[in-house]
């Protein structure tokens, strides 16, 4: 009798820990890259599964878990702030702006445009 109750509580707790940020992230889901030669081989991908995959060139890909999403601004110029956990368990922030042309720009590198590499996976 106690086992089903414990199992149900565990499943309920586990399901509430994973938030769905799909609505907030819909416009930025996909893989992004830039043609700026300083970032050759670098990319990032935001997935429907709340993952931020950082393409680090020769170092491979680091998959991080998005824990919180903040979106502000008008539809044609949105500011995003993704708080994520690294594989090591550290918390970090990935903040960017999406301009009216659907191009991502980072606050400290406004001159570097990041464009969607491929259409998002269904």
C-alpha positions as CSV (number, residue, x, y, z in Angstrom):
1,X,0.0,0.0,0.0
2,X,2.8,2.4,0.8
3,X,4.7,1.7,-2.4
4,X,2.0,2.9,-4.8
5,X,1.6,6.1,-2.7
6,X,5.3,6.7,-2.7
7,X,5.6,6.0,-6.4
8,X,2.7,8.4,-7.2
9,X,4.3,11.1,-5.1
10,X,7.7,10.6,-6.8
11,X,6.1,10.8,-10.2
12,X,4.2,13.9,-9.3
13,X,7.2,15.6,-7.9
14,X,9.4,14.6,-10.8
15,X,6.9,15.9,-13.4
16,X,6.7,19.3,-11.7
17,X,10.5,19.8,-11.7
18,X,10.6,20.0,-15.5
19,X,9.0,23.1,-16.8
20,X,7.9,23.6,-20.4
21,X,9.2,26.9,-21.8
22,X,7.9,26.1,-25.3
23,X,5.7,29.2,-25.7
24,X,8.5,31.5,-24.5
25,X,11.2,29.9,-26.6
26,X,9.1,29.2,-29.8
27,X,10.8,32.0,-31.8
28,X,14.3,31.0,-31.0
29,X,14.2,27.2,-31.1
30,X,16.7,25.8,-33.5
31,X,20.5,25.8,-34.3
32,X,22.3,29.2,-34.7
33,X,25.6,30.2,-36.2
34,X,27.5,33.2,-37.4
35,X,29.8,33.9,-40.4
36,X,32.1,36.0,-38.2
37,X,35.5,34.3,-38.6
38,X,36.2,34.8,-34.8
39,X,33.6,32.1,-34.2
40,X,34.4,29.6,-36.9
41,X,33.1,26.2,-35.7
42,X,31.0,27.7,-32.9
43,X,27.3,27.5,-32.7
44,X,24.4,27.0,-30.3
45,X,21.1,25.3,-30.3
46,X,18.0,25.8,-28.2
47,X,15.7,22.8,-28.2
48,X,12.1,22.0,-27.5
49,X,13.3,19.8,-24.6
50,X,14.6,22.9,-22.7
51,X,18.2,22.3,-23.6
52,X,20.9,24.8,-24.6
53,X,23.6,23.0,-26.7
54,X,26.8,25.0,-27.0
55,X,28.9,24.1,-30.0
56,X,32.4,24.7,-28.8
57,X,34.3,23.9,-32.0
58,X,37.1,21.3,-31.5
59,X,36.0,20.9,-27.8
60,X,32.7,19.4,-28.9
61,X,29.2,20.2,-27.7
62,X,28.2,21.0,-24.1
63,X,24.5,20.2,-23.4
64,X,23.0,22.4,-20.6
65,X,19.6,22.4,-19.0
66,X,17.5,25.5,-19.3
67,X,16.0,26.2,-15.8
68,X,14.4,29.6,-16.3
69,X,13.3,31.8,-19.2
70,X,12.6,35.6,-19.1
71,X,11.4,37.4,-22.2
72,X,10.8,41.2,-22.5
73,X,10.2,43.7,-25.2
74,X,8.1,44.0,-28.3
75,X,7.6,41.1,-30.7
76,X,9.9,42.7,-33.3
77,X,12.7,43.2,-30.7
78,X,12.7,40.7,-27.9
79,X,15.2,40.3,-25.1
80,X,15.8,36.8,-23.8
81,X,17.5,35.7,-20.6
82,X,18.0,32.0,-20.2
83,X,19.2,30.7,-16.9
84,X,20.8,27.3,-17.3
85,X,22.7,24.6,-15.5
86,X,26.0,23.4,-16.9
87,X,26.9,19.7,-16.9
88,X,29.0,20.4,-13.8
89,X,26.0,21.8,-12.0
90,X,26.9,25.5,-12.2
91,X,24.3,28.1,-13.0
92,X,24.9,30.5,-15.8
93,X,23.0,33.1,-18.0
94,X,22.6,33.2,-21.7
95,X,21.2,36.6,-22.6
96,X,20.5,37.9,-26.1
97,X,18.3,40.1,-28.3
98,X,16.3,39.0,-31.3
99,X,16.1,41.8,-33.8
100,X,13.2,42.6,-36.3
101,X,14.9,40.3,-38.9
102,X,15.0,37.2,-36.6
103,X,18.7,37.6,-36.0
104,X,20.2,37.0,-32.6
105,X,22.6,39.5,-31.2
106,X,24.4,39.4,-27.9
107,X,24.5,42.6,-25.8
108,X,28.3,42.7,-25.7
109,X,28.7,41.9,-29.4
110,X,25.9,43.7,-31.2
111,X,28.0,43.7,-34.5
112,X,28.0,39.9,-34.6
113,X,24.8,38.5,-36.2
114,X,23.7,34.9,-35.4
115,X,21.3,33.4,-37.9
116,X,19.2,30.2,-37.7
117,X,21.3,27.4,-39.3
118,X,18.5,25.0,-40.0
119,X,14.7,25.0,-39.4
120,X,13.8,23.8,-36.0
121,X,13.0,20.1,-35.6
122,X,9.3,19.3,-35.3
